[in-house]
């Protein structure tokens, strides 16, 4: 049986580490391949896959609609696709809107139809700068970011992300705060080796699969971005800056602790540090790092947990 995995990011890594042994995978597929191999297996475009024999294609990305259309255009058999995320849609129980349209008007009907989605657009979002694809990975996390950014009008300082990975969250920060300098800290080559003991090959390999230039291409305002490539906090040496907003997303305890120690004293009053994975049981080091920081500084952080997919924590400046 020839099984291919669509995706070369964290979703694919999680699948390999938890459910599908790597030896059962013939290769990986990616809409925009960044390398020729992933975890030692070939990476194909959908068009290349269509020319090969395959029995099953497991789609690990959340960009379901985009991938479905790409596969259809490439001629991939839709009955061989297994979508793991965002694969369920709502069915409209209204058989026809004709009578309502005639009696109540087109505007009323269109508003009714657009409101019936799994998570409606909150009224405060108004005319959001975010695009639909920006919300597909973690709707609650990105909407939380949007709400926080809306509270920063009178808060000075730059913005930063430690743990950029492929840049999807950095892109959202750039869209929402286009006038701020955006510092981006990452190795763009994976974790420190000594921190990854006990973690799976898929998890480690997925985080190596990124490049600085691929992230730069994602940013709507790349001229406002300052890349600090390498291991943190060494990459922050000499930086004299305060911050209105910080995204801290490095998954592991020592790196998270280093981020807290460096950024929190530089967080402006009224600013926010958005800590990813705080309540994620698969990444207990993040929560441990917060406990260490509070114990060693003797300070109880003013923070609010978020009910997003990975259990973020908003720390208030």
C-alpha positions as CSV (number, residue, x, y, z in Angstrom):
1,X,0.0,0.0,0.0
2,X,1.3,3.4,-1.0
3,X,0.4,6.1,1.6
4,X,1.4,9.7,1.2
5,X,1.0,12.5,3.8
6,X,0.0,15.9,2.6
7,X,1.9,18.5,4.6
8,X,5.4,18.9,6.0
9,X,4.7,20.8,9.1
10,X,3.7,20.2,12.7
11,X,0.5,18.3,11.7
12,X,2.5,15.8,9.6
13,X,5.0,15.5,12.4
14,X,2.3,14.8,15.0
15,X,0.8,12.1,12.7
16,X,4.2,10.4,12.4
17,X,4.9,10.5,16.1
18,X,1.5,9.4,17.3
19,X,-0.3,7.3,14.7
20,X,1.4,6.5,11.5
21,X,4.9,4.9,11.5
22,X,7.3,6.6,9.1
23,X,8.2,3.3,7.5
24,X,4.6,3.1,6.2
25,X,4.8,6.4,4.4
26,X,5.9,6.5,0.8
27,X,6.4,10.2,0.7
28,X,5.0,13.7,1.6
29,X,3.1,16.2,-0.5
30,X,3.2,20.0,-0.1
31,X,1.5,22.7,-2.1
32,X,4.7,24.8,-1.8
33,X,7.6,22.5,-1.1
34,X,10.5,24.1,0.8
35,X,12.8,21.1,0.4
36,X,13.2,17.9,-1.6
37,X,12.9,15.6,1.4
38,X,11.2,15.5,4.8
39,X,12.1,13.0,7.5
40,X,14.2,11.3,4.8
41,X,11.2,10.8,2.5
42,X,10.6,12.6,-0.9
43,X,8.4,15.7,-1.0
44,X,6.2,16.0,-4.0
45,X,3.9,18.6,-5.4
46,X,0.3,17.6,-6.0
47,X,0.9,17.5,-9.7
48,X,3.9,15.2,-9.2
49,X,1.8,12.9,-7.0
50,X,-0.9,12.7,-9.7
51,X,1.6,10.9,-11.9
52,X,2.4,8.2,-9.4
53,X,0.6,5.2,-7.9
54,X,-1.0,6.0,-4.6
55,X,-3.6,4.3,-2.4
56,X,-4.3,7.0,0.2
57,X,-3.3,10.6,0.8
58,X,-3.7,11.8,4.4
59,X,-4.1,15.6,4.5
60,X,-2.7,17.0,7.8
61,X,-3.0,20.7,6.9
62,X,-6.0,22.8,8.1
63,X,-6.2,24.6,4.7
64,X,-8.7,22.0,3.5
65,X,-10.5,24.0,0.8
66,X,-7.3,25.2,-0.9
67,X,-5.8,21.7,-0.9
68,X,-9.0,20.1,-2.2
69,X,-9.1,22.5,-5.1
70,X,-5.4,22.0,-5.8
71,X,-5.8,18.2,-5.8
72,X,-8.9,18.4,-8.0
73,X,-7.0,20.6,-10.6
74,X,-4.0,18.1,-10.5
75,X,-6.3,15.2,-11.1
76,X,-5.9,13.4,-7.8
77,X,-8.7,11.0,-7.0
78,X,-10.8,12.6,-4.3
79,X,-11.9,9.2,-3.0
80,X,-8.2,8.6,-2.0
81,X,-8.0,11.8,0.1
82,X,-8.4,11.6,3.9
83,X,-8.7,15.1,5.5
84,X,-7.9,15.1,9.2
85,X,-8.8,18.8,9.9
86,X,-11.6,21.2,8.9
87,X,-13.3,18.5,6.9
88,X,-16.9,19.0,8.2
89,X,-19.2,21.7,6.8
90,X,-22.6,22.9,7.9
91,X,-25.7,21.9,6.0
92,X,-28.3,24.7,5.5
93,X,-31.7,23.4,6.5
94,X,-33.4,26.2,4.5
95,X,-34.4,24.6,1.2
96,X,-35.0,28.0,-0.4
97,X,-34.5,31.7,0.4
98,X,-36.8,32.9,-2.4
99,X,-39.8,33.8,-0.3
100,X,-37.7,35.4,2.5
101,X,-35.8,37.4,-0.2
102,X,-39.0,38.7,-1.6
103,X,-40.6,39.6,1.7
104,X,-37.6,40.6,3.9
105,X,-35.1,41.8,1.3
106,X,-31.8,40.6,0.0
107,X,-29.7,42.3,2.7
108,X,-31.6,40.5,5.5
109,X,-31.2,37.1,3.7
110,X,-27.5,37.6,3.0
111,X,-26.8,38.6,6.6
112,X,-28.6,35.5,7.8
113,X,-26.7,33.2,5.5
114,X,-23.3,34.7,6.3
115,X,-23.9,34.5,10.1
116,X,-24.4,30.8,10.1
117,X,-20.8,29.6,10.3
118,X,-19.3,27.4,13.1
119,X,-17.7,30.5,14.7
120,X,-19.4,33.7,13.7
121,X,-17.3,36.8,13.1
122,X,-17.5,38.9,16.3
123,X,-19.1,42.3,15.8
124,X,-16.1,44.1,17.3
125,X,-13.9,42.7,14.5
126,X,-15.6,45.0,12.0
127,X,-13.8,45.1,8.7
128,X,-10.9,42.9,9.7
129,X,-7.5,43.0,8.0
130,X,-7.2,39.3,8.4
131,X,-8.0,36.9,5.6
132,X,-9.9,33.7,5.7
133,X,-6.8,31.6,5.5
134,X,-5.3,33.4,8.5
135,X,-8.1,32.1,10.7
136,X,-8.0,28.4,9.5
137,X,-5.2,27.2,11.8
138,X,-6.5,28.4,15.1
139,X,-9.5,30.8,15.0
140,X,-9.6,31.6,18.7
141,X,-5.9,32.3,18.9
142,X,-5.9,34.7,16.0
143,X,-9.1,36.5,17.0
144,X,-7.6,36.9,20.5
145,X,-4.5,38.5,18.9
146,X,-6.7,40.8,16.9
147,X,-8.6,41.9,20.0
148,X,-5.3,42.5,21.9
149,X,-3.9,44.5,19.0
150,X,-7.0,46.7,19.1
151,X,-6.2,47.7,22.7
152,X,-2.6,48.9,22.0
153,X,-3.4,52.3,20.5
154,X,-1.9,54.3,23.4
155,X,0.8,51.8,24.3
156,X,4.3,52.6,23.0
157,X,6.9,50.0,21.9
158,X,7.8,47.6,19.2
159,X,6.3,44.1,18.7
160,X,8.1,40.8,18.6
161,X,7.7,37.1,18.1
162,X,10.1,34.5,19.6
163,X,9.5,31.2,17.8
164,X,8.4,32.2,14.3
165,X,8.5,28.8,12.6
166,X,6.9,29.3,9.2
167,X,5.6,32.8,9.9
168,X,1.8,32.4,9.8
169,X,1.3,34.1,13.2
170,X,4.0,36.7,12.4
171,X,2.0,37.5,9.2
172,X,-1.1,38.2,11.4
173,X,0.9,40.5,13.7
174,X,2.2,42.3,10.7
175,X,-1.3,42.7,9.2
176,X,-2.7,44.0,12.5
177,X,0.1,46.3,13.5
178,X,1.6,47.5,10.2
179,X,3.2,50.6,11.7
180,X,5.2,48.9,14.4
181,X,8.7,47.5,14.1
182,X,8.4,43.7,14.2
183,X,11.3,41.7,15.7
184,X,11.4,38.1,14.7
185,X,13.6,35.7,16.7
186,X,14.1,32.2,15.5
187,X,16.9,29.8,14.4
188,X,14.9,28.9,11.3
189,X,16.6,25.6,11.7
190,X,14.9,23.9,14.6
191,X,15.5,23.6,18.4
192,X,18.7,23.3,20.5
193,X,19.5,19.6,20.4
194,X,19.8,19.3,24.2
195,X,16.2,20.5,24.6
196,X,14.6,17.9,22.4
197,X,15.5,14.7,24.3
198,X,12.4,12.6,24.5
199,X,10.5,14.2,21.7
200,X,9.6,12.4,18.5
201,X,11.3,12.5,15.2
202,X,8.3,14.1,13.5
203,X,8.1,16.9,16.0
204,X,11.8,17.7,15.7
205,X,11.9,17.4,11.9
206,X,8.8,19.5,11.3
207,X,10.4,22.5,13.2
208,X,13.5,22.3,11.0
209,X,11.4,22.6,7.9
210,X,11.4,26.3,7.5
211,X,13.5,29.1,6.2
212,X,13.9,32.8,6.9
213,X,13.2,33.8,3.3
214,X,10.0,31.8,3.2
215,X,8.8,33.7,6.3
216,X,9.8,37.0,4.8
217,X,7.7,36.2,1.7
218,X,4.6,35.7,4.0
219,X,4.8,39.2,5.6
220,X,2.6,41.9,4.2
221,X,5.1,44.6,5.4
222,X,8.5,42.9,5.3
223,X,10.2,46.4,5.4
224,X,9.0,46.7,9.0
225,X,10.5,43.3,10.1
226,X,13.9,42.8,11.8
227,X,15.1,39.2,11.7
228,X,17.3,38.0,14.5
229,X,18.4,34.5,13.4
230,X,20.0,32.2,15.8
231,X,19.6,30.9,19.4
232,X,17.9,33.1,21.9
233,X,18.7,35.1,24.1
234,X,22.1,35.5,22.3
235,X,20.3,37.0,19.4
236,X,18.9,39.8,21.6
237,X,22.3,41.0,22.8
238,X,22.6,44.8,22.2
239,X,18.9,45.3,21.5
240,X,17.6,48.3,23.4
241,X,13.8,48.2,22.9
242,X,10.5,48.0,24.8
243,X,7.5,46.1,23.5
244,X,3.8,46.6,23.3
245,X,3.1,43.0,22.2
246,X,5.2,39.8,22.3
247,X,4.3,36.4,21.0
248,X,6.2,33.7,22.7
249,X,6.0,30.3,21.0
250,X,9.0,28.1,21.5
251,X,7.4,24.9,22.9
252,X,10.1,23.9,25.3
253,X,10.9,24.8,28.9
254,X,14.4,26.4,28.8
255,X,13.6,28.5,25.7
256,X,10.3,29.6,27.1
257,X,11.9,30.5,30.4
258,X,14.6,32.5,28.6
259,X,11.9,34.4,26.7
260,X,10.0,35.3,29.8
261,X,13.1,36.5,31.6
262,X,14.1,38.7,28.7
263,X,10.8,40.1,27.5
264,X,8.7,40.6,30.6
265,X,10.9,43.4,32.1
266,X,10.7,45.1,28.7
267,X,7.0,44.8,28.3
268,X,5.3,48.2,28.4
269,X,2.5,48.9,30.9
270,X,-0.7,48.0,29.0
271,X,1.1,45.7,26.7
272,X,0.6,41.9,26.3
273,X,2.7,38.8,26.0
274,X,0.8,36.0,24.3
275,X,2.3,32.7,25.4
276,X,1.4,29.7,23.3
277,X,1.0,26.1,24.5
278,X,0.6,27.0,28.2
279,X,-2.1,24.4,28.7
280,X,-1.0,21.9,26.1
281,X,-0.4,18.6,27.9
282,X,2.0,17.5,25.1
283,X,4.3,20.5,26.0
284,X,4.4,20.6,29.8
285,X,7.7,22.6,29.7
286,X,5.8,25.8,28.9
287,X,3.8,25.7,32.0
288,X,6.8,24.7,34.0
289,X,8.7,27.7,32.7
290,X,6.0,30.1,34.0
291,X,6.0,28.4,37.4
292,X,9.8,28.8,37.5
293,X,9.7,32.4,36.6
294,X,7.1,33.2,39.3
295,X,9.0,31.3,41.9
296,X,12.4,32.7,41.1
297,X,11.2,36.3,40.7
298,X,8.7,36.2,43.6
299,X,6.1,37.8,41.2
300,X,2.7,36.4,40.5
301,X,2.0,37.2,36.8
302,X,-1.3,38.9,35.9
303,X,-2.5,36.5,33.2
304,X,-5.6,35.1,31.6
305,X,-5.9,31.7,29.9
306,X,-7.3,31.5,26.4
307,X,-9.5,28.6,25.2
308,X,-7.7,28.2,21.9
309,X,-6.5,24.9,20.6
310,X,-3.2,24.8,22.4
311,X,-4.2,26.7,25.6
312,X,-2.5,30.1,25.2
313,X,-1.9,32.4,28.2
314,X,-2.2,36.2,27.9
315,X,0.2,37.9,30.3
316,X,-0.5,41.5,31.0
317,X,2.1,44.2,31.2
